[in-house]
Amino acid sequence: MIDPTYPLLIAMAISMVLFQVNHRYASPVLAIINRWMRWLIFAFGAAYVCRDFSIINRPYLVLVAVFFLIWFLAETLYNWLAIHALSVSPLPLFPRYAANQSGEEWPTQPRLLKVRDWLRLHGFKQIQALKAEVGGGSYLRVSIYQDESAATRMQIMFLPQANGTITACYELATLLADGRRLVTDNLYTPFGGFYPENWQVERAPWRRSVPGLVARHRARVNAAGSPVEPWTDEPIADLNSQQSELDRLNTELGFLHPYHERDDLGKITHEGRYRVWKEIWMLEYLGRATRYE
């Protein structure tokens, strides 16, 4: 059998480099690659230690499989505890938005400033800057852009990371004359809940390019077979209406507990917690979200 020492050392070095690079760029794609590398390094490394020090007398690949499973179980426990903590915490699942008048609606990071320049060059204009408190004095900042025809709105969400960097996710929405709402986004945060029947949502966490995401959304609009309806209401009114509708719908369909039970049981039901857990795994290791169409 090939000595795994050097491959493991190389893999650990690559993982550390990816971590440092992603500390700056906060890329979900790099994060997915690094998660798989850490999982494999743990499985092969722990098996190598057990075999090299004669701790467990089993074939090497059997030990790899065992430690691969141990990682899965440990992460499952961690995710379940995190979901439970979110469920019983005072943090709102569907926070209310307010106008952002602080003048800090757009980060000054060069890569994000290039996105803003691209939007201006291609006819998107900012129409509102919003923020929503997500707990502990932290705010989710959102900038709303609209194309020249007022047919497509882009919601740009600036997500603060634990390491202090900021990453941006984008959501495009278009209303159709037949009552449907087409939504295309690249959010990589789990949702797990239910959308209204007239919403057709496509989530593409791997698609980090704004031009690519816009092209995909426009292709969906062209294939929808229905004329578009221009946006007429203010973004803040539309977003807060969405939040209220999602809260109501997910309570009715059993993703959330009824309001009078939330103090005792938490916000998310057991079925809802399973759906969130499943989507966490799909997003963190496959870069895929549950299909809502």
MARSE-855362 format. One line per field, with one value per residue (C-alpha): residue in three letters; residue number from 1; x, y, z. Coordinates in nm, 2 decimals. Each point is the difference from the previous one (the first is absolute). Layout:
REM residues N
resn: c(ALA/...)
resi: c(NUM/...)
X: c(X/...)
Y: c(Y/...)
Z: c(Z/...)
***
This chain:
REM residues 293
resn: c(MET/ILE/ASP/PRO/THR/TYR/PRO/LEU/LEU/ILE/ALA/MET/ALA/ILE/SER/MET/VAL/LEU/PHE/GLN/VAL/ASN/HIS/ARG/TYR/ALA/SER/PRO/VAL/LEU/ALA/ILE/ILE/ASN/ARG/TRP/MET/ARG/TRP/LEU/ILE/PHE/ALA/PHE/GLY/ALA/ALA/TYR/VAL/CYS/ARG/ASP/PHE/SER/ILE/ILE/ASN/ARG/PRO/TYR/LEU/VAL/LEU/VAL/ALA/VAL/PHE/PHE/LEU/ILE/TRP/PHE/LEU/ALA/GLU/THR/LEU/TYR/ASN/TRP/LEU/ALA/ILE/HIS/ALA/LEU/SER/VAL/SER/PRO/LEU/PRO/LEU/PHE/PRO/ARG/TYR/ALA/ALA/ASN/GLN/SER/GLY/GLU/GLU/TRP/PRO/THR/GLN/PRO/ARG/LEU/LEU/LYS/VAL/ARG/ASP/TRP/LEU/ARG/LEU/HIS/GLY/PHE/LYS/GLN/ILE/GLN/ALA/LEU/LYS/ALA/GLU/VAL/GLY/GLY/GLY/SER/TYR/LEU/ARG/VAL/SER/ILE/TYR/GLN/ASP/GLU/SER/ALA/ALA/THR/ARG/MET/GLN/ILE/MET/PHE/LEU/PRO/GLN/ALA/ASN/GLY/THR/ILE/THR/ALA/CYS/TYR/GLU/LEU/ALA/THR/LEU/LEU/ALA/ASP/GLY/ARG/ARG/LEU/VAL/THR/ASP/ASN/LEU/TYR/THR/PRO/PHE/GLY/GLY/PHE/TYR/PRO/GLU/ASN/TRP/GLN/VAL/GLU/ARG/ALA/PRO/TRP/ARG/ARG/SER/VAL/PRO/GLY/LEU/VAL/ALA/ARG/HIS/ARG/ALA/ARG/VAL/ASN/ALA/ALA/GLY/SER/PRO/VAL/GLU/PRO/TRP/THR/ASP/GLU/PRO/ILE/ALA/ASP/LEU/ASN/SER/GLN/GLN/SER/GLU/LEU/ASP/ARG/LEU/ASN/THR/GLU/LEU/GLY/PHE/LEU/HIS/PRO/TYR/HIS/GLU/ARG/ASP/ASP/LEU/GLY/LYS/ILE/THR/HIS/GLU/GLY/ARG/TYR/ARG/VAL/TRP/LYS/GLU/ILE/TRP/MET/LEU/GLU/TYR/LEU/GLY/ARG/ALA/THR/ARG/TYR/GLU)
resi: c(1/2/3/4/5/6/7/8/9/10/11/12/13/14/15/16/17/18/19/20/21/22/23/24/25/26/27/28/29/30/31/32/33/34/35/36/37/38/39/40/41/42/43/44/45/46/47/48/49/50/51/52/53/54/55/56/57/58/59/60/61/62/63/64/65/66/67/68/69/70/71/72/73/74/75/76/77/78/79/80/81/82/83/84/85/86/87/88/89/90/91/92/93/94/95/96/97/98/99/100/101/102/103/104/105/106/107/108/109/110/111/112/113/114/115/116/117/118/119/120/121/122/123/124/125/126/127/128/129/130/131/132/133/134/135/136/137/138/139/140/141/142/143/144/145/146/147/148/149/150/151/152/153/154/155/156/157/158/159/160/161/162/163/164/165/166/167/168/169/170/171/172/173/174/175/176/177/178/179/180/181/182/183/184/185/186/187/188/189/190/191/192/193/194/195/196/197/198/199/200/201/202/203/204/205/206/207/208/209/210/211/212/213/214/215/216/217/218/219/220/221/222/223/224/225/226/227/228/229/230/231/232/233/234/235/236/237/238/239/240/241/242/243/244/245/246/247/248/249/250/251/252/253/254/255/256/257/258/259/260/261/262/263/264/265/266/267/268/269/270/271/272/273/274/275/276/277/278/279/280/281/282/283/284/285/286/287/288/289/290/291/292/293)
X: c(0.00/0.12/0.12/-0.27/0.23/0.11/-0.35/-0.15/0.26/-0.06/-0.37/0.03/0.22/-0.25/-0.29/0.19/0.06/-0.36/-0.10/0.22/-0.12/-0.36/0.06/0.03/-0.25/-0.27/-0.08/-0.26/0.17/0.34/-0.18/-0.16/0.33/0.17/-0.27/0.04/0.38/-0.03/-0.24/0.23/0.31/-0.17/-0.11/0.33/0.22/-0.18/0.01/0.37/0.07/-0.19/0.18/0.34/-0.02/-0.18/-0.29/-0.27/0.08/-0.22/0.07/0.09/-0.30/-0.24/0.14/-0.03/-0.37/-0.06/0.16/-0.18/-0.32/0.11/0.05/-0.35/-0.15/0.19/-0.10/-0.36/0.00/0.15/-0.25/-0.29/0.12/0.04/-0.35/-0.15/0.19/-0.15/-0.34/-0.01/0.19/-0.17/0.16/-0.28/-0.02/-0.17/0.13/-0.17/0.19/0.04/0.16/0.38/0.09/0.35/0.18/0.16/-0.22/0.29/0.33/0.32/0.16/0.15/-0.18/-0.34/0.07/0.05/-0.34/-0.16/0.18/-0.13/-0.35/0.01/0.16/-0.29/-0.29/-0.07/-0.06/-0.02/-0.35/0.03/0.24/-0.13/0.11/-0.15/0.12/0.09/0.09/0.28/0.02/0.09/-0.17/-0.06/0.05/-0.19/0.03/-0.29/0.07/-0.25/0.06/-0.10/-0.33/-0.10/-0.07/0.28/0.11/0.33/0.04/0.36/0.06/0.33/0.06/0.25/0.23/0.15/0.35/-0.11/-0.02/-0.32/-0.14/-0.28/-0.29/-0.24/-0.37/-0.19/-0.38/-0.25/-0.38/-0.19/-0.34/-0.14/0.08/0.32/0.31/0.33/0.29/0.36/0.27/0.33/-0.06/0.21/-0.18/-0.26/-0.37/-0.18/-0.34/-0.29/-0.06/-0.34/-0.14/0.04/0.37/0.24/0.34/0.33/0.29/0.35/0.26/0.29/-0.09/0.21/0.03/-0.26/-0.01/-0.06/-0.28/-0.17/0.03/-0.16/-0.28/-0.08/0.00/-0.26/-0.21/0.01/-0.09/-0.29/-0.25/-0.17/0.05/0.18/-0.16/0.21/0.07/-0.21/0.03/0.29/0.26/-0.04/-0.38/0.05/0.27/-0.19/-0.31/0.21/0.13/-0.35/-0.13/0.29/-0.05/-0.38/0.04/0.27/-0.20/-0.30/0.20/0.17/0.35/-0.05/-0.18/-0.31/0.08/-0.15/0.22/0.34/0.10/-0.02/0.09/0.21/-0.08/0.09/-0.19/0.18/-0.09/0.13/0.33/0.05/-0.06/0.25/0.26/-0.04/0.05/0.30/0.17/-0.10/0.13/0.32/0.12/-0.18/-0.07/-0.36/-0.33/-0.33/-0.19/-0.31/-0.15)
Y: c(0.00/0.35/0.20/0.27/0.23/0.23/0.02/0.09/0.27/0.14/0.00/0.17/0.27/0.06/0.01/0.27/0.20/-0.02/0.11/0.31/0.09/-0.04/0.21/0.29/-0.10/-0.18/-0.22/-0.28/-0.20/0.00/-0.08/-0.31/-0.13/0.06/-0.18/-0.31/0.02/0.03/-0.29/-0.22/0.11/-0.09/-0.34/-0.10/0.17/-0.16/-0.34/0.04/0.09/-0.30/-0.23/0.15/-0.02/-0.33/0.15/-0.19/-0.33/0.04/0.05/0.36/0.06/-0.13/0.25/0.27/-0.09/0.00/0.35/0.13/-0.10/0.15/0.34/-0.03/-0.07/0.27/0.26/-0.12/0.05/0.34/0.11/-0.13/0.20/0.31/-0.04/-0.05/0.31/0.20/-0.13/0.10/0.32/0.34/0.05/0.06/-0.25/0.26/0.33/0.33/0.25/0.37/0.27/0.02/0.36/-0.06/0.05/-0.34/-0.19/-0.12/-0.15/0.15/-0.33/0.02/-0.32/0.13/0.35/-0.17/-0.16/0.34/0.14/-0.29/0.06/0.36/-0.08/-0.24/0.22/-0.09/0.29/-0.01/0.09/-0.07/-0.10/-0.20/-0.18/-0.26/-0.07/-0.37/0.02/0.11/0.34/-0.16/0.11/-0.17/0.28/-0.02/0.22/-0.02/0.06/0.01/-0.03/0.27/-0.17/-0.03/-0.37/-0.15/0.08/-0.11/-0.03/0.01/-0.14/0.07/-0.28/0.06/-0.30/-0.11/0.10/0.36/-0.02/0.06/-0.21/0.09/-0.21/0.11/-0.06/0.09/0.02/0.06/0.01/-0.16/0.09/-0.34/0.06/-0.19/0.14/-0.12/0.00/-0.09/0.03/-0.13/-0.01/-0.26/0.03/-0.28/0.08/-0.34/0.16/0.04/0.27/0.12/-0.21/0.29/0.04/-0.19/0.01/-0.12/0.01/-0.04/0.04/-0.09/0.28/0.28/0.21/0.28/0.01/-0.37/0.02/0.29/-0.20/-0.31/0.20/0.17/-0.34/-0.12/0.31/-0.05/-0.37/0.08/0.06/0.30/0.38/0.17/0.25/0.30/0.06/0.28/-0.03/0.10/-0.27/0.05/-0.06/-0.31/-0.15/0.04/-0.14/-0.30/-0.05/0.00/-0.24/-0.24/0.00/-0.07/-0.26/-0.20/0.01/-0.14/-0.28/-0.12/0.13/0.24/-0.04/0.21/0.33/-0.09/-0.31/0.15/0.11/-0.36/-0.20/0.24/0.14/-0.29/-0.34/-0.33/-0.05/0.35/-0.07/-0.31/0.20/0.26/-0.26/-0.17/0.32/0.10/-0.33/0.06/0.35/-0.05/-0.31/-0.01/0.37/-0.09/0.13/-0.18/0.06/0.20/-0.04)
Z: c(0.00/-0.09/0.31/0.05/0.19/-0.28/-0.17/0.34/0.06/-0.35/0.06/0.33/-0.16/-0.28/0.26/0.20/-0.32/-0.10/0.35/-0.02/-0.35/0.10/0.31/-0.25/-0.27/0.21/-0.30/0.06/-0.28/0.17/0.33/-0.15/-0.14/0.33/0.20/-0.22/0.05/0.38/0.01/-0.21/0.19/0.33/-0.13/-0.16/0.27/0.30/-0.17/-0.07/0.37/0.12/-0.23/0.05/0.38/-0.01/0.20/-0.20/-0.18/-0.31/-0.37/-0.10/-0.23/0.26/0.25/-0.26/-0.05/0.38/0.05/-0.31/0.18/0.33/-0.17/-0.15/0.34/0.18/-0.26/0.02/0.37/-0.03/-0.27/0.21/0.30/-0.21/-0.15/0.35/0.13/-0.29/0.06/0.37/-0.04/-0.03/-0.35/-0.26/-0.28/-0.22/0.12/-0.09/-0.23/0.06/-0.21/0.03/0.04/0.14/-0.33/0.03/-0.25/-0.21/0.12/-0.13/-0.09/-0.36/-0.12/0.11/-0.14/-0.34/0.03/0.06/-0.30/-0.21/0.11/-0.09/-0.34/-0.08/0.09/0.36/0.24/0.37/0.13/0.37/0.28/0.28/0.32/0.23/0.36/0.04/0.36/0.23/-0.17/-0.34/-0.31/-0.33/-0.26/-0.33/-0.31/-0.25/-0.37/-0.29/-0.38/-0.24/-0.09/0.37/-0.08/0.21/0.35/0.15/0.37/0.11/0.35/0.18/0.24/0.28/0.07/0.33/-0.12/-0.07/-0.37/-0.20/-0.28/-0.23/-0.12/-0.28/-0.06/-0.31/-0.01/-0.28/0.01/-0.28/-0.13/0.09/0.37/0.03/0.16/-0.15/0.24/-0.07/0.26/0.11/0.38/0.17/0.34/0.08/-0.01/0.02/0.01/-0.24/-0.27/-0.12/-0.29/-0.25/0.07/-0.23/0.17/-0.14/0.23/-0.14/0.28/-0.24/-0.24/0.15/-0.32/-0.01/-0.38/-0.01/0.26/-0.19/-0.32/0.16/0.15/-0.33/-0.18/0.26/-0.06/-0.38/0.04/0.24/-0.28/0.17/-0.03/0.28/0.24/0.10/0.37/0.14/0.38/0.21/0.08/0.38/-0.02/-0.22/0.21/0.33/-0.17/-0.11/0.35/0.15/-0.27/0.05/0.38/-0.04/-0.27/0.18/0.32/-0.18/-0.17/0.31/-0.05/0.29/0.32/0.06/0.17/0.34/0.01/-0.09/0.35/0.12/-0.31/-0.20/-0.35/-0.22/0.01/0.00/-0.37/-0.07/0.18/-0.21/-0.32/0.11/0.10/-0.34/-0.19/0.21/-0.11/-0.37/0.00/0.20/-0.18/-0.34/-0.06/-0.08/0.15/0.02/-0.33/0.05/-0.35)
***
